[in-house]
Amino acid sequence: MTRDELIAGTRQLVDEGDRLRANPSLASLQMWLKRSDDLLATAWGSMDRYHLAWLMVGKPKGIVRGRPMTPDEEAAYVREVAEQKTAALRMSLDAVERQGMPFVGESGGVGPGDRPGAAGPGDAGPTDRPASAPDRAPDRAGLPADPVLTERLAEARRQAEAHLDHDAPRAPRPEKMQR
């Protein structure tokens, strides 16, 4: 998926979410949620129950239990869920379009170093990388280095290197234990 495809697909889903809020339909909501979940999973990875709970998507305030919803309750449910998921889609669109964040499914389009006026491959600057290198988020780009944190990180890396063999087999197993 390219950045341009993600932006276009997300905009379309935001527009559909707005239409769902104006004209609620449970069947349309279910199809729209499936399509939006697929798009977001392709771009950002699958969301576990923790992420969905944090976004509060699909958790309406006044849920009806133990009986079918009335048409008014169903419409209110559809509007509330569509509003929540549309907000999540807008955050995704902002991250890709305005902030230029790289995403999991990215395979082309406009990346952070490829925007007009931005330093890109071959230019001096933090985005200098080979054309074949994957587009990754900059590591604290533009932030001043903290000498204490830098030394702590270097020490942690030294300690980790001393333990690289911890997943290697320890000793041969005795013959009688190999049965």
Z-matrix of the N, CA and C atoms (Angstrom, degrees):
N
C 1 1.448
C 2 1.527 1 107.64
N 3 1.308 2 116.08 1 134.08
C 4 1.458 3 119.72 2 177.30
C 5 1.518 4 109.45 3 -91.18
N 6 1.316 5 115.05 4 165.01
C 7 1.461 6 121.37 5 177.97
C 8 1.528 7 109.96 6 -60.29
N 9 1.319 8 116.27 7 -42.20
C 10 1.471 9 119.97 8 -179.76
C 11 1.531 10 111.87 9 -63.48
N 12 1.345 11 116.44 10 -39.29
C 13 1.471 12 120.26 11 177.39
C 14 1.524 13 110.95 12 -65.53
N 15 1.328 14 116.44 13 -40.39
C 16 1.468 15 119.81 14 178.80
C 17 1.523 16 110.98 15 -64.08
N 18 1.314 17 116.61 16 -43.87
C 19 1.470 18 120.40 17 179.66
C 20 1.526 19 110.20 18 -62.71
N 21 1.331 20 117.27 19 -47.12
C 22 1.470 21 120.63 20 -179.28
C 23 1.526 22 111.04 21 -63.26
N 24 1.344 23 116.82 22 -44.94
C 25 1.468 24 120.40 23 179.91
C 26 1.521 25 112.28 24 -63.98
N 27 1.332 26 116.34 25 -39.75
C 28 1.462 27 119.78 26 -179.97
C 29 1.518 28 110.73 27 -68.44
N 30 1.320 29 116.93 28 -42.15
C 31 1.480 30 119.85 29 177.14
C 32 1.526 31 111.17 30 -59.27
N 33 1.331 32 116.01 31 -42.18
C 34 1.463 33 119.91 32 179.16
C 35 1.535 34 110.58 33 -62.17
N 36 1.332 35 116.98 34 -43.04
C 37 1.465 36 120.28 35 179.81
C 38 1.526 37 111.49 36 -67.93
N 39 1.325 38 118.32 37 -34.70
C 40 1.467 39 120.98 38 176.05
C 41 1.530 40 109.39 39 -63.87
N 42 1.332 41 116.19 40 -44.38
C 43 1.470 42 119.78 41 177.96
C 44 1.535 43 111.33 42 -61.28
N 45 1.342 44 116.38 43 -41.93
C 46 1.463 45 119.84 44 178.07
C 47 1.524 46 111.19 45 -65.32
N 48 1.331 47 117.36 46 -36.47
C 49 1.462 48 120.99 47 176.77
C 50 1.523 49 111.30 48 -63.02
N 51 1.330 50 116.10 49 -40.82
C 52 1.467 51 119.77 50 176.66
C 53 1.527 52 111.10 51 -64.37
N 54 1.344 53 116.42 52 -39.05
C 55 1.476 54 119.25 53 177.74
C 56 1.528 55 111.07 54 -66.58
N 57 1.346 56 116.76 55 -37.46
C 58 1.471 57 120.02 56 178.09
C 59 1.525 58 111.18 57 -62.90
N 60 1.309 59 116.54 58 -38.25
C 61 1.467 60 119.49 59 178.70
C 62 1.524 61 110.73 60 -66.40
N 63 1.328 62 116.43 61 -34.67
C 64 1.463 63 120.14 62 179.58
C 65 1.520 64 111.92 63 -77.74
N 66 1.347 65 117.26 64 -34.74
C 67 1.465 66 122.18 65 -177.58
C 68 1.526 67 108.37 66 -134.56
N 69 1.346 68 118.37 67 79.59
C 70 1.466 69 121.66 68 -172.85
C 71 1.526 70 114.06 69 -67.28
N 72 1.343 71 113.95 70 137.71
C 73 1.455 72 121.88 71 175.97
C 74 1.523 73 106.94 72 -148.76
N 75 1.333 74 117.23 73 124.46
C 76 1.460 75 121.07 74 -177.66
C 77 1.530 76 111.35 75 -63.86
N 78 1.322 77 117.89 76 -42.00
C 79 1.470 78 120.73 77 179.38
C 80 1.532 79 110.60 78 -63.37
N 81 1.320 80 117.54 79 -42.48
C 82 1.466 81 121.29 80 178.34
C 83 1.522 82 110.43 81 -66.00
N 84 1.330 83 116.57 82 -38.45
C 85 1.466 84 120.68 83 178.06
C 86 1.530 85 110.46 84 -60.65
N 87 1.327 86 116.83 85 -45.29
C 88 1.462 87 120.48 86 -177.97
C 89 1.534 88 110.74 87 -62.30
N 90 1.317 89 117.64 88 -43.03
C 91 1.474 90 121.25 89 178.46
C 92 1.527 91 110.43 90 -65.98
N 93 1.318 92 117.28 91 -42.57
C 94 1.467 93 122.75 92 -179.88
C 95 1.530 94 111.09 93 -64.54
N 96 1.336 95 116.76 94 -41.11
C 97 1.467 96 119.98 95 177.44
C 98 1.529 97 110.66 96 -62.95
N 99 1.319 98 117.58 97 -40.91
C 100 1.465 99 121.37 98 178.56
C 101 1.520 100 110.07 99 -62.30
N 102 1.316 101 117.36 100 -47.44
C 103 1.465 102 121.28 101 -179.45
C 104 1.522 103 111.40 102 -64.14
N 105 1.334 104 116.81 103 -41.89
C 106 1.465 105 119.24 104 -179.30
C 107 1.530 106 111.04 105 -70.45
N 108 1.329 107 117.87 106 -37.26
C 109 1.469 108 120.63 107 175.98
C 110 1.525 109 110.76 108 -61.77
N 111 1.332 110 116.92 109 -42.34
C 112 1.460 111 121.04 110 179.23
C 113 1.524 112 111.40 111 -62.99
N 114 1.329 113 116.74 112 -44.21
C 115 1.464 114 120.67 113 179.79
C 116 1.525 115 111.02 114 -64.01
N 117 1.329 116 116.86 115 -46.81
C 118 1.465 117 120.12 116 -179.11
C 119 1.527 118 111.52 117 -66.12
N 120 1.329 119 117.70 118 -36.91
C 121 1.463 120 120.23 119 178.54
C 122 1.526 121 111.03 120 -66.83
N 123 1.328 122 116.95 121 -37.75
C 124 1.455 123 120.28 122 178.11
C 125 1.525 124 110.42 123 -65.06
N 126 1.326 125 116.74 124 -40.47
C 127 1.467 126 121.11 125 -176.30
C 128 1.519 127 113.18 126 -81.07
N 129 1.306 128 118.68 127 -43.99
C 130 1.464 129 121.62 128 -170.48
C 131 1.517 130 113.96 129 -116.07
N 132 1.328 131 118.39 130 -5.73
C 133 1.455 132 121.24 131 -175.73
C 134 1.520 133 109.30 132 98.27
N 135 1.322 134 116.35 133 163.96
C 136 1.460 135 118.79 134 -177.46
C 137 1.530 136 110.10 135 -71.80
N 138 1.298 137 114.96 136 149.25
C 139 1.460 138 121.05 137 -179.38
C 140 1.520 139 108.66 138 -102.69
N 141 1.311 140 115.84 139 129.70
C 142 1.453 141 118.40 140 177.67
C 143 1.530 142 109.35 141 -86.55
N 144 1.317 143 116.54 142 179.94
C 145 1.464 144 120.84 143 -175.77
C 146 1.525 145 111.72 144 -61.83
N 147 1.331 146 117.40 145 -31.63
C 148 1.464 147 120.46 146 178.72
C 149 1.530 148 110.66 147 -62.46
N 150 1.344 149 117.31 148 -47.54
C 151 1.458 150 120.50 149 -179.87
C 152 1.523 151 111.19 150 -61.31
N 153 1.329 152 115.95 151 -44.83
C 154 1.461 153 118.95 152 -179.39
C 155 1.526 154 111.36 153 -64.67
N 156 1.335 155 117.31 154 -37.68
C 157 1.463 156 120.05 155 177.68
C 158 1.521 157 110.35 156 -66.02
N 159 1.340 158 116.14 157 -38.40
C 160 1.460 159 119.64 158 179.15
C 161 1.522 160 110.64 159 -64.62
N 162 1.333 161 116.19 160 -39.10
C 163 1.465 162 119.80 161 178.54
C 164 1.527 163 111.75 162 -76.03
N 165 1.337 164 116.98 163 -15.38
C 166 1.466 165 123.18 164 -177.94
C 167 1.528 166 112.24 165 61.62
N 168 1.322 167 117.35 166 26.88
C 169 1.455 168 121.20 167 179.32
C 170 1.517 169 109.01 168 -78.37
N 171 1.307 170 115.89 169 126.89
C 172 1.456 171 120.92 170 177.67
C 173 1.511 172 114.20 171 81.00
N 174 1.314 173 118.18 172 11.77
C 175 1.465 174 122.10 173 178.85
C 176 1.533 175 109.01 174 -118.51
N 177 1.303 176 116.70 175 75.36
C 178 1.463 177 118.44 176 -178.36
C 179 1.525 178 111.86 177 -65.49
N 180 1.309 179 114.68 178 153.86
C 181 1.469 180 120.49 179 -177.28
C 182 1.526 181 111.96 180 -65.46
N 183 1.313 182 117.36 181 -44.91
C 184 1.464 183 120.98 182 -176.62
C 185 1.511 184 111.29 183 -109.48
N 186 1.327 185 117.43 184 72.00
C 187 1.463 186 120.81 185 -176.26
C 188 1.530 187 110.28 186 -75.93
N 189 1.318 188 114.93 187 143.65
C 190 1.457 189 121.93 188 179.29
C 191 1.529 190 107.70 189 -97.53
N 192 1.317 191 116.97 190 127.63
C 193 1.467 192 121.24 191 -179.53
C 194 1.526 193 109.81 192 -125.86
N 195 1.320 194 114.69 193 143.79
C 196 1.452 195 120.17 194 171.79
C 197 1.514 196 115.76 195 82.63
N 198 1.322 197 118.14 196 1.63
C 199 1.460 198 120.65 197 177.37
C 200 1.527 199 109.20 198 -157.16
N 201 1.307 200 116.97 199 158.27
C 202 1.474 201 118.90 200 176.98
C 203 1.532 202 110.33 201 -65.89
N 204 1.311 203 116.09 202 148.59
C 205 1.469 204 120.27 203 177.99
C 206 1.521 205 109.92 204 -75.77
N 207 1.303 206 114.34 205 146.50
C 208 1.458 207 119.41 206 171.91
C 209 1.525 208 107.59 207 -74.02
N 210 1.317 209 117.86 208 163.25
C 211 1.476 210 119.39 209 178.66
C 212 1.537 211 112.77 210 -56.66
N 213 1.334 212 117.33 211 -37.90
C 214 1.464 213 120.06 212 178.72
C 215 1.532 214 111.28 213 -68.09
N 216 1.338 215 116.30 214 -40.34
C 217 1.470 216 119.92 215 178.62
C 218 1.529 217 110.85 216 -66.52
N 219 1.332 218 115.90 217 -39.90
C 220 1.458 219 120.10 218 178.41
C 221 1.529 220 110.61 219 -63.49
N 222 1.308 221 117.10 220 -43.38
C 223 1.471 222 121.11 221 179.07
C 224 1.530 223 110.57 222 -63.15
N 225 1.329 224 117.00 223 -41.57
C 226 1.465 225 120.81 224 178.91
C 227 1.531 226 110.35 225 -64.88
N 228 1.343 227 116.26 226 -40.39
C 229 1.463 228 121.25 227 178.21
C 230 1.530 229 110.57 228 -61.87
N 231 1.325 230 116.38 229 -48.44
C 232 1.467 231 121.19 230 -179.41
C 233 1.525 232 110.13 231 -60.38
N 234 1.337 233 116.67 232 -44.63
C 235 1.475 234 120.04 233 -179.86
C 236 1.535 235 111.42 234 -61.59
N 237 1.324 236 116.37 235 -43.30
C 238 1.465 237 120.02 236 -176.98
C 239 1.524 238 111.51 237 -67.81
N 240 1.332 239 117.56 238 -45.16
C 241 1.461 240 120.63 239 179.91
C 242 1.531 241 110.00 240 -66.84
N 243 1.323 242 117.57 241 -41.48
C 244 1.468 243 120.69 242 178.83
C 245 1.528 244 110.61 243 -63.09
N 246 1.322 245 116.98 244 -38.24
C 247 1.461 246 120.05 245 178.32
C 248 1.532 247 110.77 246 -64.44
N 249 1.337 248 116.70 247 -43.35
C 250 1.464 249 121.06 248 -179.32
C 251 1.527 250 111.28 249 -65.33
N 252 1.320 251 117.16 250 -47.40
C 253 1.462 252 120.28 251 -177.38
C 254 1.526 253 110.55 252 -70.09
N 255 1.318 254 118.11 253 -34.93
C 256 1.462 255 120.79 254 177.08
C 257 1.522 256 110.15 255 -63.66
N 258 1.322 257 117.45 256 -37.33
C 259 1.467 258 120.80 257 176.52
C 260 1.530 259 110.37 258 -62.99
N 261 1.336 260 117.35 259 -41.26
C 262 1.472 261 120.82 260 177.65
C 263 1.525 262 110.54 261 -64.92
N 264 1.324 263 117.22 262 -39.99
C 265 1.461 264 120.91 263 177.68
C 266 1.521 265 111.36 264 -65.06
N 267 1.323 266 116.53 265 -38.10
C 268 1.477 267 119.81 266 177.98
C 269 1.534 268 110.78 267 -65.20
N 270 1.343 269 116.86 268 -37.95
C 271 1.468 270 119.54 269 176.35
C 272 1.528 271 110.10 270 -63.49
N 273 1.320 272 117.55 271 -41.43
C 274 1.459 273 121.55 272 178.12
C 275 1.523 274 110.55 273 -62.92
N 276 1.314 275 116.78 274 -43.94
C 277 1.464 276 121.38 275 179.36
C 278 1.519 277 110.85 276 -62.24
N 279 1.323 278 117.10 277 -42.44
C 280 1.460 279 121.38 278 178.75
C 281 1.530 280 110.27 279 -63.18
N 282 1.321 281 116.89 280 -42.21
C 283 1.466 282 121.01 281 -179.01
C 284 1.526 283 110.87 282 -62.19
N 285 1.313 284 117.35 283 -40.80
C 286 1.463 285 121.27 284 -176.82
C 287 1.521 286 111.41 285 -80.93
N 288 1.316 287 115.83 286 -45.86
C 289 1.464 288 120.23 287 -171.28
C 290 1.532 289 112.59 288 -81.32
N 291 1.312 290 117.97 289 -52.99
C 292 1.462 291 121.13 290 -175.02
C 293 1.525 292 112.43 291 -85.92
N 294 1.342 293 116.69 292 -44.21
C 295 1.457 294 120.06 293 -176.07
C 296 1.522 295 113.06 294 -85.92
N 297 1.334 296 117.23 295 -15.38
C 298 1.456 297 120.92 296 178.76
C 299 1.512 298 114.59 297 65.64
N 300 1.345 299 117.12 298 29.48
C 301 1.466 300 120.14 299 -177.91
C 302 1.526 301 110.46 300 -68.91
N 303 1.336 302 117.15 301 138.45
C 304 1.463 303 119.18 302 173.56
C 305 1.520 304 109.46 303 -71.82
N 306 1.322 305 116.44 304 152.34
C 307 1.456 306 119.72 305 -178.41
C 308 1.517 307 109.54 306 -131.46
N 309 1.320 308 116.32 307 164.66
C 310 1.460 309 123.07 308 -172.32
C 311 1.525 310 112.01 309 -58.91
N 312 1.293 311 118.20 310 -46.93
C 313 1.461 312 121.12 311 -173.55
C 314 1.508 313 114.09 312 -87.88
N 315 1.312 314 118.41 313 13.96
C 316 1.458 315 120.74 314 -173.60
C 317 1.525 316 111.87 315 -68.01
N 318 1.327 317 115.18 316 130.51
C 319 1.455 318 120.14 317 177.61
C 320 1.512 319 111.48 318 -136.66
N 321 1.306 320 118.02 319 17.46
C 322 1.461 321 120.99 320 179.02
C 323 1.501 322 110.40 321 156.71
N 324 1.318 323 117.07 322 -165.48
C 325 1.467 324 121.15 323 -178.41
C 326 1.511 325 110.04 324 89.54
N 327 1.296 326 116.58 325 -159.53
C 328 1.458 327 122.20 326 -177.49
C 329 1.514 328 108.50 327 -91.97
N 330 1.319 329 117.21 328 120.97
C 331 1.462 330 122.43 329 178.76
C 332 1.506 331 110.43 330 -104.86
N 333 1.340 332 118.65 331 175.75
C 334 1.453 333 122.23 332 -176.83
C 335 1.513 334 113.99 333 -55.36
N 336 1.351 335 119.17 334 -39.49
C 337 1.448 336 120.68 335 -179.38
C 338 1.511 337 113.12 336 -89.22
N 339 1.320 338 118.33 337 -1.55
C 340 1.454 339 121.87 338 -174.90
C 341 1.517 340 113.71 339 -104.65
N 342 1.303 341 118.13 340 4.02
C 343 1.459 342 120.85 341 178.71
C 344 1.515 343 109.57 342 -74.65
N 345 1.321 344 117.88 343 148.68
C 346 1.450 345 119.76 344 178.63
C 347 1.526 346 110.49 345 -58.27
N 348 1.332 347 115.91 346 133.47
C 349 1.468 348 120.28 347 178.87
C 350 1.503 349 113.61 348 87.72
N 351 1.320 350 118.89 349 -7.35
C 352 1.465 351 121.54 350 -179.84
C 353 1.513 352 109.01 351 -96.50
N 354 1.339 353 115.72 352 150.32
C 355 1.459 354 119.56 353 176.17
C 356 1.513 355 108.19 354 -66.93
N 357 1.315 356 116.27 355 137.19
C 358 1.453 357 119.12 356 -177.58
C 359 1.508 358 111.20 357 -129.71
N 360 1.326 359 118.13 358 -167.89
C 361 1.457 360 121.32 359 -179.94
C 362 1.528 361 110.34 360 -57.46
N 363 1.324 362 116.07 361 133.79
C 364 1.452 363 120.71 362 -179.08
C 365 1.515 364 113.03 363 91.77
N 366 1.332 365 118.63 364 -20.71
C 367 1.457 366 122.26 365 176.89
C 368 1.510 367 108.37 366 -87.31
N 369 1.319 368 115.92 367 156.01
C 370 1.461 369 119.14 368 174.66
C 371 1.514 370 108.34 369 -74.07
N 372 1.300 371 116.78 370 141.04
C 373 1.461 372 119.19 371 177.54
C 374 1.497 373 111.74 372 140.21
N 375 1.332 374 116.06 373 177.43
C 376 1.461 375 121.07 374 -174.53
C 377 1.509 376 114.22 375 -67.36
N 378 1.351 377 118.96 376 -17.21
C 379 1.462 378 119.81 377 -178.53
C 380 1.513 379 111.53 378 -93.85
N 381 1.356 380 118.61 379 7.41
C 382 1.459 381 121.94 380 179.57
C 383 1.524 382 108.85 381 -66.42
N 384 1.357 383 116.62 382 112.30
C 385 1.442 384 121.99 383 -179.77
C 386 1.513 385 108.36 384 -153.85
N 387 1.327 386 117.66 385 153.83
C 388 1.464 387 119.33 386 178.15
C 389 1.520 388 110.64 387 -60.94
N 390 1.318 389 116.19 388 152.06
C 391 1.468 390 120.45 389 -178.28
C 392 1.523 391 111.48 390 -61.90
N 393 1.337 392 118.16 391 -28.65
C 394 1.463 393 120.65 392 -178.35
C 395 1.520 394 113.07 393 -84.69
N 396 1.335 395 118.09 394 -8.29
C 397 1.471 396 120.94 395 -177.56
C 398 1.520 397 109.93 396 -71.53
N 399 1.329 398 117.03 397 144.56
C 400 1.468 399 119.15 398 177.66
C 401 1.522 400 110.75 399 -67.13
N 402 1.317 401 115.32 400 149.55
C 403 1.461 402 121.03 401 179.34
C 404 1.519 403 108.41 402 -80.09
N 405 1.308 404 117.92 403 109.11
C 406 1.455 405 123.09 404 -177.79
C 407 1.524 406 109.61 405 -117.19
N 408 1.314 407 115.57 406 157.52
C 409 1.458 408 120.51 407 176.54
C 410 1.523 409 109.47 408 -66.22
N 411 1.330 410 118.10 409 139.46
C 412 1.470 411 119.75 410 178.64
C 413 1.521 412 110.36 411 -65.71
N 414 1.320 413 116.56 412 146.85
C 415 1.455 414 122.25 413 -179.19
C 416 1.517 415 108.93 414 -87.98
N 417 1.313 416 116.85 415 97.78
C 418 1.462 417 123.43 416 177.64
C 419 1.522 418 111.96 417 54.67
N 420 1.327 419 117.61 418 36.60
C 421 1.462 420 121.64 419 -176.82
C 422 1.522 421 110.50 420 -58.78
N 423 1.320 422 115.49 421 132.32
C 424 1.455 423 120.75 422 176.24
C 425 1.515 424 114.13 423 84.09
N 426 1.323 425 118.66 424 -5.59
C 427 1.455 426 120.71 425 179.79
C 428 1.515 427 109.58 426 -91.30
N 429 1.323 428 118.30 427 138.77
C 430 1.463 429 119.13 428 178.10
C 431 1.528 430 110.08 429 -66.63
N 432 1.337 431 115.67 430 144.81
C 433 1.464 432 120.56 431 -179.45
C 434 1.522 433 109.67 432 -73.62
N 435 1.323 434 115.91 433 136.18
C 436 1.462 435 122.00 434 176.23
C 437 1.522 436 106.62 435 -98.91
N 438 1.355 437 118.62 436 112.34
C 439 1.466 438 120.11 437 -174.78
C 440 1.529 439 113.35 438 -59.71
N 441 1.324 440 118.02 439 -36.67
C 442 1.463 441 120.52 440 -179.64
C 443 1.532 442 109.69 441 -66.88
N 444 1.315 443 116.39 442 -45.84
C 445 1.462 444 120.82 443 179.69
C 446 1.527 445 110.61 444 -65.52
N 447 1.330 446 117.01 445 -39.80
C 448 1.460 447 120.71 446 178.89
C 449 1.523 448 111.00 447 -61.27
N 450 1.330 449 117.63 448 -43.08
C 451 1.471 450 121.04 449 179.12
C 452 1.527 451 111.11 450 -67.82
N 453 1.341 452 117.54 451 -40.37
C 454 1.468 453 120.24 452 178.08
C 455 1.523 454 110.72 453 -62.64
N 456 1.334 455 116.85 454 -40.58
C 457 1.460 456 121.03 455 178.56
C 458 1.529 457 110.53 456 -65.31
N 459 1.339 458 116.95 457 -43.28
C 460 1.466 459 120.25 458 178.65
C 461 1.528 460 110.59 459 -62.09
N 462 1.326 461 118.02 460 -41.45
C 463 1.461 462 121.45 461 178.40
C 464 1.525 463 111.09 462 -64.49
N 465 1.320 464 117.63 463 -41.93
C 466 1.466 465 120.92 464 178.43
C 467 1.527 466 110.40 465 -62.66
N 468 1.330 467 117.12 466 -39.69
C 469 1.462 468 120.26 467 178.05
C 470 1.530 469 111.05 468 -66.02
N 471 1.339 470 117.51 469 -40.26
C 472 1.476 471 120.34 470 177.17
C 473 1.523 472 110.57 471 -61.36
N 474 1.317 473 116.73 472 -43.85
C 475 1.468 474 120.31 473 179.97
C 476 1.526 475 110.65 474 -65.28
N 477 1.315 476 117.68 475 -38.98
C 478 1.464 477 120.66 476 179.30
C 479 1.524 478 110.75 477 -65.33
N 480 1.325 479 117.37 478 -39.57
C 481 1.461 480 120.78 479 179.16
C 482 1.528 481 111.66 480 -62.99
N 483 1.322 482 117.15 481 -31.33
C 484 1.460 483 120.68 482 179.00
C 485 1.526 484 111.75 483 -69.48
N 486 1.297 485 118.01 484 -13.93
C 487 1.466 486 121.84 485 -175.71
C 488 1.527 487 112.60 486 -118.61
N 489 1.324 488 117.56 487 22.90
C 490 1.464 489 120.38 488 -178.20
C 491 1.521 490 112.84 489 -64.19
N 492 1.324 491 118.22 490 -25.01
C 493 1.461 492 120.66 491 -176.20
C 494 1.524 493 113.53 492 -89.21
N 495 1.303 494 118.52 493 9.73
C 496 1.464 495 120.05 494 -175.43
C 497 1.518 496 114.36 495 -67.16
N 498 1.311 497 118.02 496 -18.93
C 499 1.461 498 118.35 497 178.77
C 500 1.538 499 111.76 498 -95.75
N 501 1.333 500 117.00 499 1.01
C 502 1.462 501 121.01 500 178.67
C 503 1.528 502 109.78 501 -76.33
N 504 1.342 503 117.61 502 152.70
C 505 1.468 504 119.87 503 177.33
C 506 1.529 505 110.62 504 -60.23
N 507 1.299 506 116.10 505 140.94
C 508 1.469 507 121.73 506 -175.52
C 509 1.522 508 113.18 507 -81.90
N 510 1.285 509 117.65 508 -65.10
C 511 1.459 510 122.23 509 -174.95
C 512 1.524 511 107.89 510 -143.82
N 513 1.326 512 115.95 511 155.38
C 514 1.466 513 116.78 512 178.03
C 515 1.527 514 110.37 513 -65.56
N 516 1.295 515 114.43 514 144.32
C 517 1.461 516 119.38 515 179.10
C 518 1.520 517 110.00 516 -79.06
N 519 1.311 518 118.98 517 139.05
C 520 1.469 519 121.00 518 176.25
C 521 1.523 520 110.22 519 -59.55
N 522 1.360 521 115.25 520 148.17
C 523 1.466 522 120.66 521 -176.74
C 524 1.525 523 112.55 522 -55.31
N 525 1.311 524 117.31 523 -39.71
C 526 1.461 525 119.31 524 -175.82
C 527 1.529 526 112.18 525 -70.29
N 528 1.327 527 119.36 526 -16.47
C 529 1.471 528 121.19 527 178.69
C 530 1.518 529 111.58 528 -92.77
N 531 1.313 530 118.64 529 -5.89
C 532 1.457 531 121.86 530 -176.87
C 533 1.520 532 113.37 531 -90.86
N 534 1.311 533 118.57 532 5.94
C 535 1.477 534 121.75 533 -178.61
C 536 1.468 535 112.64 534 -72.85
